[in-house]
Amino acid sequence: MREETVKISTEYIKLEGLLKFAGTAETGGEAKQRIQAGEVKVNGEVCQMGGKKLRPGDVVDLGDVRLTVQ
């Protein structure tokens, strides 16, 4: 599993935006599909809310990639 740290300069980033920003989804539509298919875990739990607000310390698992928000 590849692990990456994503640094944000705002209070939060939405889940869909994080997937695009980190390069794990090329488009918003692709990000939405992965989220709705149940492929994304936030802090160990499946999350199907694309608008979920992620803050520093949150961890997103995509199976092959783990993103830590910082």
BAPATI-368678 format. One record per residue (C-alpha): x, y, z; residue number from 1. Coordinates in nm, 2 decimals. Last residue first. Layout:
BEGIN
<lumti xx="X" yy="Y" zz="Z" n="NUM"/>
...
//
This chain:
BEGIN
<lumti xx="-0.22" yy="1.73" zz="0.73" n="70"/>
<lumti xx="-0.46" yy="1.49" zz="0.57" n="69"/>
<lumti xx="-0.33" yy="1.14" zz="0.55" n="68"/>
<lumti xx="-0.39" yy="0.95" zz="0.23" n="67"/>
<lumti xx="-0.37" yy="0.57" zz="0.21" n="66"/>
<lumti xx="-0.35" yy="0.42" zz="-0.14" n="65"/>
<lumti xx="-0.41" yy="0.07" zz="-0.28" n="64"/>
<lumti xx="-0.74" yy="0.01" zz="-0.10" n="63"/>
<lumti xx="-0.86" yy="0.37" zz="-0.11" n="62"/>
<lumti xx="-0.80" yy="0.45" zz="0.26" n="61"/>
<lumti xx="-0.85" yy="0.81" zz="0.38" n="60"/>
<lumti xx="-0.70" yy="0.92" zz="0.71" n="59"/>
<lumti xx="-0.81" yy="1.24" zz="0.90" n="58"/>
<lumti xx="-0.55" yy="1.41" zz="1.11" n="57"/>
<lumti xx="-0.59" yy="1.75" zz="0.95" n="56"/>
<lumti xx="-0.96" yy="1.80" zz="0.85" n="55"/>
<lumti xx="-1.18" yy="1.62" zz="0.61" n="54"/>
<lumti xx="-1.53" yy="1.76" zz="0.53" n="53"/>
<lumti xx="-1.76" yy="1.50" zz="0.38" n="52"/>
<lumti xx="-1.91" yy="1.63" zz="0.05" n="51"/>
<lumti xx="-1.86" yy="1.30" zz="-0.13" n="50"/>
<lumti xx="-2.06" yy="1.12" zz="0.13" n="49"/>
<lumti xx="-2.03" yy="0.74" zz="0.08" n="48"/>
<lumti xx="-1.79" yy="0.67" zz="0.36" n="47"/>
<lumti xx="-1.67" yy="0.33" zz="0.46" n="46"/>
<lumti xx="-1.52" yy="0.34" zz="0.81" n="45"/>
<lumti xx="-1.15" yy="0.32" zz="0.91" n="44"/>
<lumti xx="-1.08" yy="0.69" zz="0.95" n="43"/>
<lumti xx="-1.24" yy="0.76" zz="0.61" n="42"/>
<lumti xx="-1.28" yy="0.46" zz="0.39" n="41"/>
<lumti xx="-1.34" yy="0.48" zz="0.02" n="40"/>
<lumti xx="-1.43" yy="0.20" zz="-0.22" n="39"/>
<lumti xx="-1.80" yy="0.21" zz="-0.12" n="38"/>
<lumti xx="-1.93" yy="0.23" zz="-0.48" n="37"/>
<lumti xx="-2.06" yy="0.58" zz="-0.40" n="36"/>
<lumti xx="-1.71" yy="0.70" zz="-0.32" n="35"/>
<lumti xx="-1.55" yy="0.55" zz="-0.62" n="34"/>
<lumti xx="-1.82" yy="0.69" zz="-0.85" n="33"/>
<lumti xx="-1.79" yy="1.04" zz="-0.70" n="32"/>
<lumti xx="-1.42" yy="1.05" zz="-0.75" n="31"/>
<lumti xx="-1.46" yy="0.94" zz="-1.11" n="30"/>
<lumti xx="-1.72" yy="1.21" zz="-1.17" n="29"/>
<lumti xx="-1.50" yy="1.48" zz="-1.01" n="28"/>
<lumti xx="-1.23" yy="1.39" zz="-1.26" n="27"/>
<lumti xx="-0.89" yy="1.23" zz="-1.26" n="26"/>
<lumti xx="-0.92" yy="1.04" zz="-0.94" n="25"/>
<lumti xx="-0.63" yy="0.93" zz="-0.72" n="24"/>
<lumti xx="-0.44" yy="1.25" zz="-0.81" n="23"/>
<lumti xx="-0.42" yy="1.39" zz="-0.46" n="22"/>
<lumti xx="-0.62" yy="1.70" zz="-0.55" n="21"/>
<lumti xx="-0.89" yy="1.49" zz="-0.72" n="20"/>
<lumti xx="-0.93" yy="1.25" zz="-0.43" n="19"/>
<lumti xx="-0.92" yy="1.54" zz="-0.19" n="18"/>
<lumti xx="-1.18" yy="1.74" zz="-0.37" n="17"/>
<lumti xx="-1.42" yy="1.45" zz="-0.36" n="16"/>
<lumti xx="-1.36" yy="1.42" zz="0.02" n="15"/>
<lumti xx="-1.41" yy="1.78" zz="0.09" n="14"/>
<lumti xx="-1.12" yy="1.98" zz="0.22" n="13"/>
<lumti xx="-1.10" yy="2.14" zz="0.57" n="12"/>
<lumti xx="-0.96" yy="2.45" zz="0.76" n="11"/>
<lumti xx="-0.76" yy="2.56" zz="0.46" n="10"/>
<lumti xx="-0.39" yy="2.53" zz="0.38" n="9"/>
<lumti xx="-0.40" yy="2.16" zz="0.31" n="8"/>
<lumti xx="-0.11" yy="1.91" zz="0.32" n="7"/>
<lumti xx="-0.17" yy="1.57" zz="0.17" n="6"/>
<lumti xx="0.05" yy="1.29" zz="0.32" n="5"/>
<lumti xx="0.09" yy="0.98" zz="0.11" n="4"/>
<lumti xx="0.10" yy="0.61" zz="0.17" n="3"/>
<lumti xx="0.13" yy="0.34" zz="-0.10" n="2"/>
<lumti xx="0.00" yy="0.00" zz="0.00" n="1"/>
//
